[in-house]
Amino acid sequence: MAADDEQVEALKRWWQKNWQSLVLGIALAVLLVAGWQYWQNKQAADRAAASQAFDTVITALSSPDAEERMATMEFALDELKQNYSRSPYAVFAAMVAASVYMEEGSPEKAADELSWALERAGDEPLPRVIRLRLARAYHTAGDHESALATLEGGPGKGRFEPLYRELEGDIHLAQGNEEAALRAYRQARDALEEGVSDRLLELKLAELSASEDG
């Protein structure tokens, strides 16, 4: 019994000495679990809200009323950019809006949306796609220097290289630099996968080559 009494007394002493840190540890663990659950729930809610706003952008495009279509799209896009700018839905919505602006003949607005999307695009290959579209928007807007800088500012290797180089040729041609355009078109053709041909690219090459020979 004496041994049992000693163990009880030792336990009491340990409890008196450590109960505060023990309770604090339990409370901290509870708070961490609760915080993690709150964060998870908030993330899920944010994803759902961002998805809904993106759906609104897409749904707006089917409206027969042009003014209503643009107003609804821009409202939903602004909501995404302001509240869920880190969401991929915001990036995709900006890309969709840029396509609409290009169709509507507003390449400057398209460039603004694509520039915003490029800053938040994350890992490749999405930035390559956005960069190519951004360069096209600049080119269409007549800002050839920005278009070339955009193409030069990012990787265009692999399956994107023919597209990058062909667009580069188009830009040089618009600037009146046929020599640089021909060089870029040839690089685009050389970058095509084996066995793949691009009829439009070949026409561009043939036209410039004939001009050079003449």
C-alpha positions in Angstrom: 0.0 0.0 0.0 2.9 2.3 0.8 4.1 2.0 -2.8 0.7 2.7 -4.1 0.4 5.8 -1.9 3.8 7.0 -3.2 2.7 6.6 -6.8 -0.5 8.5 -6.1 1.4 11.3 -4.5 3.9 11.4 -7.4 1.0 11.6 -9.8 -0.5 14.5 -7.9 2.8 16.3 -7.9 3.2 15.8 -11.6 -0.3 17.0 -12.2 0.2 20.1 -10.1 3.4 20.9 -12.0 2.2 20.1 -15.5 -1.5 20.6 -15.7 -1.3 24.0 -17.2 0.9 23.0 -20.1 -1.2 19.9 -20.6 -4.5 21.8 -20.8 -2.8 24.5 -23.0 -1.6 21.7 -25.4 -5.0 20.2 -25.6 -6.6 23.6 -26.2 -4.0 24.4 -28.9 -4.7 21.1 -30.6 -8.5 21.8 -30.6 -7.9 25.2 -32.0 -5.6 23.8 -34.8 -8.2 21.2 -35.8 -11.0 23.9 -35.7 -8.8 26.3 -37.7 -8.0 23.6 -40.3 -11.7 22.7 -40.7 -12.6 26.4 -41.0 -9.9 26.9 -43.7 -11.0 23.8 -45.5 -14.7 24.9 -45.4 -13.8 28.4 -46.6 -11.7 27.1 -49.4 -14.6 24.9 -50.5 -17.0 27.8 -50.3 -14.6 30.1 -52.2 -14.2 27.4 -54.9 -17.9 27.0 -55.2 -18.5 30.8 -55.4 -15.7 31.2 -58.0 -17.1 28.4 -60.0 -20.6 30.0 -60.0 -19.2 33.3 -61.1 -17.3 31.6 -63.9 -20.5 29.8 -65.0 -22.1 33.2 -65.1 -19.4 34.5 -67.4 -20.0 31.5 -69.7 -23.8 31.6 -69.5 -23.7 35.4 -70.4 -22.2 34.6 -73.7 -25.4 32.9 -74.9 -27.5 36.0 -74.4 -29.0 37.3 -77.7 -28.7 40.9 -76.4 -25.2 42.2 -77.0 -25.3 44.9 -74.3 -26.7 42.5 -71.7 -24.2 39.8 -72.7 -21.2 42.2 -72.2 -22.6 43.8 -69.0 -23.2 40.4 -67.3 -19.9 39.0 -68.4 -18.0 42.0 -67.1 -19.9 42.1 -63.8 -19.1 38.4 -63.1 -15.5 38.9 -64.3 -15.0 41.8 -61.9 -16.4 39.7 -59.0 -13.9 37.0 -59.8 -11.0 39.3 -60.1 -11.8 41.2 -56.9 -12.8 38.3 -54.6 -11.1 35.2 -56.1 -8.1 36.6 -58.0 -6.0 33.5 -57.0 -8.6 31.1 -58.3 -7.9 29.5 -61.7 -11.5 30.3 -62.5 -10.6 34.0 -62.6 -7.7 33.3 -65.0 -9.9 31.3 -67.3 -12.7 33.9 -67.1 -10.2 36.6 -68.1 -9.1 34.5 -71.1 -12.8 34.0 -72.1 -13.4 37.7 -71.8 -10.3 38.4 -73.9 -11.7 36.2 -76.7 -15.0 38.0 -76.6 -13.2 41.4 -76.8 -11.2 40.2 -79.8 -14.4 39.1 -81.5 -16.0 42.5 -80.7 -13.0 44.3 -82.2 -11.5 45.5 -78.9 -8.0 44.1 -78.9 -6.8 46.6 -76.3 -9.3 45.4 -73.8 -8.3 41.8 -74.7 -4.7 42.7 -74.0 -5.6 44.1 -70.6 -7.4 40.9 -69.6 -4.6 38.6 -70.9 -1.9 40.7 -69.1 -3.9 40.2 -65.9 -4.3 36.5 -66.5 -0.6 36.0 -67.4 0.5 37.4 -64.0 -1.6 34.8 -62.3 -1.4 31.8 -64.7 0.9 29.6 -62.5 2.9 26.8 -64.1 3.4 26.0 -67.7 1.9 25.4 -70.2 -0.9 27.8 -69.5 1.4 30.9 -69.5 2.6 29.9 -73.0 -1.0 29.9 -74.3 -1.8 33.2 -72.7 1.4 34.8 -73.9 0.7 33.8 -77.5 -2.9 35.2 -77.3 -1.5 38.4 -75.7 1.0 38.9 -78.5 -1.9 38.4 -81.0 -4.0 41.0 -79.2 -1.1 43.5 -79.2 -0.5 42.7 -82.9 -4.1 43.2 -83.8 -4.1 46.5 -81.8 -1.1 47.7 -83.9 1.3 47.6 -80.9 3.9 45.5 -82.7 6.7 46.3 -80.3 4.8 45.0 -77.4 3.7 42.0 -79.4 7.3 41.1 -80.2 8.4 41.7 -76.6 5.7 39.4 -75.4 6.9 36.6 -77.7 10.5 37.1 -76.7 9.6 37.2 -73.0 8.6 33.6 -72.6 9.3 30.1 -73.8 8.1 29.1 -77.1 9.7 25.8 -77.5 8.1 22.5 -78.2 4.7 22.4 -79.8 4.3 26.1 -79.2 7.4 27.2 -81.2 5.8 27.0 -84.7 3.0 29.2 -83.5 5.3 31.7 -81.8 7.6 32.0 -84.8 4.8 32.3 -87.3 3.2 35.1 -85.3 6.6 36.7 -85.0 6.8 36.6 -88.8 3.3 38.2 -89.2 4.4 41.0 -86.9 7.7 41.6 -88.8 5.7 41.6 -92.0 3.3 44.2 -90.7 6.3 46.3 -89.8 7.5 46.0 -93.3 10.6 43.9 -92.4 10.2 41.1 -95.0 13.7 39.7 -94.3 12.9 39.2 -90.6 9.5 37.8 -91.5 10.9 35.3 -93.9 13.4 34.2 -91.3 10.7 33.7 -88.6 8.5 31.8 -91.1 11.3 29.4 -91.9 12.0 28.9 -88.2 8.3 28.1 -87.8 8.4 25.5 -90.6 11.6 24.0 -89.2 10.0 23.7 -85.7 7.0 21.7 -87.0 6.9 18.1 -86.0 8.1 15.6 -88.6 5.5 14.8 -91.2 3.4 17.9 -90.2 2.8 20.6 -92.7 1.0 24.0 -92.5 -0.5 25.1 -95.8 -1.0 28.7 -94.7 2.6 29.0 -93.5 3.8 27.5 -96.8 1.8 30.1 -98.7 3.4 32.9 -96.6 6.8 31.5 -97.2 6.2 31.1 -101.0 5.0 34.7 -101.3 7.9 36.2 -99.4 10.4 33.9 -101.2 9.1 35.0 -104.6 9.3 38.6 -103.5 12.9 38.1 -102.3 13.9 36.4 -105.6 12.2 39.2 -107.6 
